[in-house]
């Protein structure tokens, strides 16, 4: 599948999401009083039984019957590229139990570049009902059902209905079929049959192969197609190629992603069409080499995107990183350097722009290489992994403080030890531009820009060469604005001439550095206990002392003594860093406010879903500034808090401030390599919904109120 075609599919999915929300507010509502039949704007729904009277030990069928308006459709258990499957929640007296929906064979429903799986016209969704042997007296039992289904044409409308039917149980009388029994039996006769031959799912190159046989004898002229039970397994819109031999056949379909691993347990339908006759077979299988973590959800949002779209998304994410708060202080320094060139036409600006770009790309390359190596060694890490090391966070705080003190004039850039970090970023020439690019990458890692999550998540599932290529595209996006400005001859004409204003600007730029250093210390406070935080704060004092001593040495006729004490202060800083690195971990708590929350665990999610509760999971970290911004502008608002309370939403927080292999695996299951990630598990069951990386109150409200 080409990146162009996937882009169209992604656009179609966005259109689907956009049109879904307005009708939710104005759709036809079913009568809140349970009944046998419910009429909505584009569907007529009823709950029917295959028997009026049963005996203990019998098994009957209850079916949700949906009659749709012409041009409208609803969805199969795997809806395809968009949509939602229907669901039924039962309320039954003791002695009755309901099974799972027996899904009829779906059809392909093209929608532009998307392909959905579902039904039009009339569909019957049967569910087996078992009557236990313990019901020994004649009685009439009431069965209640709450059903949800999605109907779509040019727009999509979530529909719902509550139903109530009665069933007589009499151990002394024979079972009596209902007037609807023939409808249900006719529908069941058309349902998929268990495959009478072995079926295997395999990966071969870029394809998923469905292999049936030996003993799979079908007509050589038949057409064979495959419907997977799981989303994100195949490219739904890709052509399917069947090869039929006397005793077996195969179906080849393009996989959803080149590096996709098959789930450990999967299955689907094989549809054999010979002339006007169609037969469907169902199967389930253990996929060779499938993941052993099948309980972790896998989503096509990232796995589908393909290399070219990943490169495009990475470049776009890199561009947007330039606007993120964590990068702005360094970009302000770079702007200052540009202004210092004035109307210089000697090519210095072009040289510095290229050196800055090289610094960004080199540092991203190193970061990606380390990430690949650690993951290959078995470490469960992702984007921003270095910020999970408290000593690294302290070093960044020290560098930012030193840069601020330099800009404030406490000391000047020179060749002394104190200049080992900051002089690299501010010395004149290409080397200063190179190390400014490196610093931009280091301080950018707490941020995750839009598009980055999908691109980086895809990259971390691919071979090393592809991973490096995607990271370099991200690097080029981050460097692109300054690179283009440096190569433009028009820049010299619009920049003001150097003058006294530059000295004032330099002093002003110190304060973003101080603010960034303070933020790093706040992050550190979430990671280590009081002893580690005290050591880090002492290190800040020694950094300030070293900077002051270096300033004295630069203005003294005999700088030796001041320089020696500055060196001793830096030695103290290094010693304190070891205390930070070895400090006990802070007691776990919320990394940022955002309403009452519980600690996340997969077990807690499963428990809440079994109770029919809506669950909102916030994967966050104290060092993730995008996470903190989303907490402030969306999750902490009174409107969202009230909605959580009204909808009985349980808010779980997965704090990744410190390394946590379990959270890393869950992120990987959603195709992500870093935070933020926001997931909503609906009370009606079904697949979890992944929200955008930049939250708005409206996006949160729409997600938790969706059926």
N, C-alpha and C positions, 0 to 999 in steps of 0.2 A: 504494500500500500504506500503510495507516495505521500510526502509530507503535505502536498497541496490538498490531496483528498482528505487526509486526516484533519487538516485545518478546517475544511468545510464541515466535516463531521462535528468537530469541536464547536464550530459556530452554530451548527444546528442544535447541539445540546444546550448551548447558552440560550438560544431562542426558546427552546423547550422550557428551560428554567424560568425565563422571563415571563412567558405567557401563562405559566402555571399559577403564579401567585394571585393575580387579580380575580380570576374566577373563584378562588377559594372563598373570598369574602362574599361573593354574591351568588353562589351556586344554590340550586334548589335543595332545600333541606327535607329530609324525610320526617314523617310524623314521629315525634319522640315516643309516642305510645307504640309498643311492639305490635306488629301485625303480620299477616301472612304475605302481604303484597305491599311494595313501596314503589312509588312513581317519582322519578326525578326528571330533570330537564330533558335528558337524552337517553334515558334507560327506564325500563320497567323490570323490577326485580321481585322475585318471590322465593320463599323457602318452601320446598316440597319434600315429602317423605315417600319412601317406596312401600310403606305399610301403614295401615290404620290401627291394626291390633297385632301384638306380638306376644310371644311366649318367652319366659326367662331362658337365657342362653342363645337367643336369636341374634343375628347380625343383619341390619338393614342399612339403607342408604338415605342420607339427607342431602339435598342438592340445592345450591344457590343457582337459580335460573335467571339469566340476564338476557333481556331482549333489547338490542341497541337500535337506535335510529340509523337509517341509511347514511353511510359515510363516516360513521363513528366506530371506534374499536376499543378494546380493552386488552389486557396483557397476560402473558403466560408467566410461569414461575421465574424464568429468566427473561426479562422484558426486552433484552437486546441492547441497543445503543442508548435508549432512553425509556422512560416510563417506570411504572411500579406494578408489581403483581398484586392481585387481590388477596384479601385475608379475611378470615372468619374467627371471631372469638365466641366461644360457647359458654353458656351458663346452664348447667344440667343438674338435676337432682341425683342423689346417691343411687347407684345401680346402673347409670348410663355413662358411657365414655365415648368421646369422639376421636377419630384418627386424623390423619393429614388429608389435605385436598388431593383427590386423584385428578391430575391435570390432563385434559384432552390434548390431542395433537394440535400444535399451533400452526399458523401460517406465517410466512414472511410478509412484513408490511413495510415497504420502502417509504422513506420520507426524505426526499432530497438525497444527500450522501449517506444518510443514516438508514439502518435496517432494524426494525423492531420485530419482536415475536409476540403474536397475540391472536385475537379473534374478532370477527365482526358478526353482525346479524344476531344469531342466537348462540349462546354458550351455556353449558351446564357444568357446574363445578361440584361433583359429588364428594361426599365425605362419609366414610363408614362409621356407623353407630353400633356399639356393642351393648347388649342388654345382659347384665350379669345374672347368674343363677340364684343370687340371694333375694331376688324379688319374688316372694312366694305368695303374695296376696294380690287380688285383682285391684287395680288402681289406674287412674289417669294421671300421666306425668306431663309436665310442661317443659318444653325446650325453648330456651331463648338464645338468639344469635345476634351478634353485632358484626356487620360486614362492612368492609371498605373496598372500593375498587376505583380505578382511574379510567375515565373515558376520554378519548382524544379524537380530534379531527384536525382542524387548523389551530385550535386551542385545546388545552387539556383541563378537565374538570374533575377534581376528586369528589367522588360520590360516596354515600354511606346509607345504611339502613339498619333498623333494628327489627327483628322478626320474632314471632312467637307461634309455635305450633304445639298441638297436643298429641300424645301417643298413649293408647290404651295397652296396658300390660295385664294379661289374664292367663295364668298357668293352666286353667281348665278349658280354654277354648283354643281352636286352631288359629294360626296367624292369618291375617286378612290383608291382601295387597290393597294399596290405595289406588285411586283413579289416576294418579301420576306415575305409577310403577312402570308402565310401559315406556314412558318418556325417559325415565332414568335408565332402564335396561337398554334401550336403544342407544342412548349416549355412551353407556359403558361398553357396548359392543364395538364401538368405533375407537375406543381408547387404545393406546399403545399396548402391545403384548410383550412379555418378557422375551428377549432375544433367545432363539433356540440353539445358538452357536456361540462359541467364545468370541469376545470382542476385547481388543486392547487399544489403548491410546498411547501413541508414541510421538516423540519429537524427532524431526528429521530436517536439518538445516533450518530454514525459516518457516517450516510448516508444522502443523499438527496433523498426524496421520491416524485415521480411524481404520483399524484392521480387523475384519470379521472373517472367521473361519479357523480351522477347516470345517467343512460341512455347510458353509453358507452358500447354498445353491439358489441363485436368482436368475431371471432371464437376462441374457446378454444385452438386450436392448433397453433394459430398465434404467431409469434415472435414480441415483442414490444421493441423498443429502443428509446432513448432520445438524442437529440442534443440541448444543451443550447445555447441561443443567446449570453450569456456573458461568457467570459473566466474566469478561476479561480473559477468556481462553483463546478465542479466535477472532479474526477480523470478520465481523458479521456481514459486511458488504462485499467481501472478496468472493470470487467464483470458487466453486467446489468441484474438484476433478475426481471422477470415479474411474477405477480400473477394475474390471470384472473378469475373473477367470472361472473355470468350471466349479471349483469348490471353495472359493474365497473371493473377497473383494476388499478394496481399500478406497478411502475417501481422503483426499489431500486438501487442506485449507490453510491459508496463510495465518500464522500465529499472531496473537495480539501484539507481541513484542519479540524482538530477536532473542533476548536473553530470558524469556519466560520459562519458568519451571512449572511442570504440571503438578497440580495438587496431588497429595498422596491418595485421596479418595475422590473420584469424580465419576462422571457418566453423562448420559444424554439419550437422545432419540436418533434412530436411523430410520429414515423415511424412504421406502422403496416404491417408486411409481412406475407401473407398467401399463401404458395406454391410459385408460380411464380408471384403472384400479390402483388404489394407494393403500399400502400397509405400513404401519409404524411399529418399531420395536424399541423397547427401552432396555438399557443396560447400565450397570455400575461396575467400576473396575478400580483396582489399585494401580496407579500410574507408575511405571518404572522410573526410579530416580526422583519421584515426587517429593515435595517438601514434607518433612516430618512435623511441621508446625501448622497443620491445616486449620487449627482453631484460631489462628491469627488471620483476620480478613485480608484478602488480596483484592485490590481494586484496579480497574483498567485506567483510571484517571491518569496515572503516571506510566504504567506499563505499556500502554498503547501508543505513546506519542511518537516513537521512532527517532532516529538520529537527527535528521534535519530539523524537525520541529524542536527537539531538545536544544539544538544549537541556537535556533532563533530565540527560544524562550530564555536561554541563558544570557544571550546578548542583551535582550530587553531587560532582564533582571539586573544585569550589570549597569545598564544606563540608569535605572531607577535607584540603584544603590547610591548614586551621587547625590540624591536628594534626601537620604536617610540621615537622621541626627548623628549617628555614630561616625559618619564619614565627614560631615561638614567641617569640623575643626581642621582636619588635615587639608581639605580642599581650600579652606580659607588661607592656609599657609602657601599653598600652591598659587592661589590668585595673587597673593602678596609678591611672590617671586616673579610672576608674569608682569605685574605692575613695575617691579624694579627694573625691568629691561627697558621701560619707556618706549621710545620710538627706534630702538636699536634695529638695525637692518643687517647685522653681520651674520645672521643665521643662528645666534645663540638661543633664541626662543625655539626655533625648530629643533635644535640639538637637544634642548632640555625636554621638549615634548616627547621626542622619541625615547630619551633616557627614562622619563617618567613611565611611559608605556612599557618599556622593557622591565622596569622594576616591578610594575604590577603583574605582568605576565610571568616573570620569573618566580615571584613569591607565590602566586597561585599555583604554578607548576610544582613548587616544593611542597606546598600545602596538600595538593592532590596526591603527590607521590607518598608522603607520609601517611595520609589517610588510607591509600590503597594498601600500603605495607602493613599497617596495623590491622586493617580488616582481614587481610589475607592470613595474618597470624592468629585470627580468631577473636579480635577485640570487637565488641558491639559499640561502635562509635559512629558519629555522623558529623554534619556541618556544625562548626563551632566547638568541636571536641576539645581544642586546646584551652578553651575557657572553662572547662570542667576541672582544670588543674589549678588549685588556689595559688601556687607560686607564680604561674604564668599571669594570672589576673593581677597579682601584686606588682610584677615587673611592668606590666602595661600602665598601671597607676603611677609608678615611679617615673617612667619615661614621659608620660603626659604632664606630670608635675614639673619635671625638669625642663620640658619644652616651654611650659607657661612661665617659669622663672626666667628663662632666657629671653622670652619675648617681653617680659617686664623689665629687663635691663639689670637683673641681679648679677649676671655674668655674661660675657660675650663668648661667641663661638671661637674656639681655639683648638689647639692640638692636644690639650691635656686629657686626662682620663675621663673627666666629667663630660667631655664632648664626645665620648665614644658612641652614644646613641643619638643625642640631639644634633651634634655637629654633622652627622651623616645626612640628616634630613635638611639642614639649612646651609651647609657649605656651598659655595658658589660652584657653578659648572654642572657637568652631566652627572657626577657622582651624587651630588645633593639631590638632583631630580630623581635619580634612580632610587635612592633610599626613601625619598618622600613617597614614591609609588609603593615601596614595600610597606611603609607604615600605614598607608591608606588601606592596604589589604588586611593588615593585622587588626586595625580598629574596625574594619567592615564586618568581621565575622560575627559580632553580636546581632547583626541585622539580617533579616530575610526579606527581600523585596518581592513584590508580586512577580510571578512566573518562575522565580528561583526554585521554589519547593518542588515543582514538577520536574524541572530540568536536572537539579542536583539529585533528586530521588531516582530518576532514570539513570543518571550517570553511575550511581553507586551499585546498580545491578548489572552493569555492562563490563566487558573486558577492560583491562587497564588502559589500552590505547584510546578507546572510546571515552572513558572517564576523563583522561587528560584533555581530549579534544573539547569536551563540553566545558570543563573548567577554564580552558584557554578562551573559549567564546565568552564566558562570564567575565574573564579578566579584560578582554578587549572592550566589552561594553562599559566596564568601569573606567577604563582609560580613554575611551573614545572622545568625550567632550574636550578634554584638554589637548589631546592629540590633534583634533581638527582645528582648535583655536590656534595652536602653535604653528600649524602649517598654513594658516590663512594670512595673507599679506595685509588684510584689512584690519587685523587686530591692532597693529601699531598705530593706526589712525584714530582708533576710538579710545585707547587707554590714555589716562591722564599722565602728564609728565611727572617724573619723580620730584619729590619736594618734602617739606615739613610734614605734610599730611601722612606720609608713609610712616614716620616715626609714631604718630598717634595711632595709625591703623595697627602697627605692630603691637603696641601696648594693649589695644582693645582685643586683639586676637588671643591674648594670654588667657582671658577669662573663660572662653569655651574649653581651653585646655584644663583649667582648674575644675570646671564643672564635670568634664569627662573623667578626670582623676577621682573626684568625689564619687561619681557613679560606680567606678570600678571598686572602690572601697566598700560601697554599699553591696555590690555583688559578692565581694569577699565575705562580708558579714553573714550572707546566707549560706556560705559554704563551710566556714570553720567556726569553731567555738571561740569563747572569749580570749583564750591564750593566743590563738592564731591571729585574731583581729588585733590584739595589743601589739604583737610582734610586727604586724604590717604597719600599724600607725607609728610605731617607733622608727620603722624604716623610712616613712615619709619625713619624719623630723631630721633624720640623718641625711636624706637627700637635700632638704633645704639647707642644712648646715654645710654640706659639701659644696652646694652652689654658691653660698655666701663666701666661703673660704676661697673658692676659685676666683670669685670676683675681686676679693682682696688681693690675691696673688697677681692678677692681671694688672692691677693699678699700683703695685708695690715695686720699689727699686730692687728689693731682695725677696723674691716670691717663694723661696725654698721652704720656709717654715709653714706658710699657709698652704702650699701645695701638698706638703707632707701630711698635714692634718686632714686635708680634703681626701687624700688617698685612704687614710685611716677611717674616715667617715663612710667611704664606699665599701671598705672591708666589713664594717659593721652592718651595712645594708645586706651584703651577701650572706653574712652569718644569720641575720634575722630571717632571710628568705628560707633558709633551711628549717627554721622554726615554723614558718608558715606552711611549708610543704608537709611537715610531719605533724601538724596540729590536728587534734580530733575534729571529726566532721560535726558541723552544727546540727542541733536537734532539728529534725525535719519540720517544716512549717510552710505556710503559703509563701511563695516567692513574690507574690504581689496580690494586692487586694482585688476583689472582683465579686463580692457577694459570698454568702455562706457556702462552703464547699467541703466535700469529703475527700479523703485520700483515694486516688485511683488504684484499682486492681482489676484484672480481668475477671476474677471471681465475683467481685462486687457488681460488675456490669452484668454478668450472667444472672445473678440473683435478682437484680432490679428488672431485667427484661422478662424474667419468668413471672414477676409480679405485675407485669403490664405497665411499668412506669416508663416515662420518657427520660432518657439519660443524656446529659450534655457533658462531654469530656473535653477538658482544656489541657492540651499538652504544651507546657510552658517551661521557662527557665528564667532565673533572675537576671542572667546576662543577656537575655534576648530583648532588645529594646522594642522590637515590633510587637512582642508579646505584651510588654508593659503598656504600650500605646493602645493596643486593642482592649486591654482590661479597663483602661481609663475611659475610652470613648464609647465602648459598647457594653461590656459585661458589668461595669460598676454603675451604670445608669439606673435611676429609679424605675424607668419604664421596663427594662429587662428584668430587674429584680422582682417587680410585681408580676410580670408574666411568668417567671419561674415559679412563683408561689401559686398563682392562679391555675397553672397547668400541671402543678405537682411535679415539676421537673427536678430531678436529682442532679446536682452539679458536682462532678468529680474533677479533681485536679491532679494531673500527672506531672510532677515536678522533676525536670531533667537538669536542674542546676548542677547537681553532682552526677557523676556517671552512674547509669542504671541500665544494666543489660536488658532487663525485661522491657523497659520503656523503649529502648532502642529497637528491640525485635518487633514491638507493636508498631512503631513508626515505619519500619521496613515493610510490615504487612500492609500498610496503607500506601506503599510506594514512596515514602518520604525518608529523608536522611537527616532531618533537623526539625526544629520547632520555629514558629508555632504550627500547631495542627488542631483543628476544632472538629469534633465528630458528634453527631446527634444520632442516637438510637431511638427511633420512634416507638411509641407505646403499642402500635399495631404490629410490631415485628418487622421483618423484611431487612433489606440491606441498610447498613448505617449510611448517613448522609455526611459528606465532607464539605465543610464551609470554606469560603475564601480565606486567604491568609490575612487580608486586611478586612477586619470586621466592621459592620455598622449595626446599630440596634435593629434596623429593619431586617437585615439578613438573619440575625439570631431569632427574632420573633417569628419570621416566616418558617424557619426550620423547625422550631419546637411546636408550632401549631399545625404543621403538615400532618396528614393522616399517616 
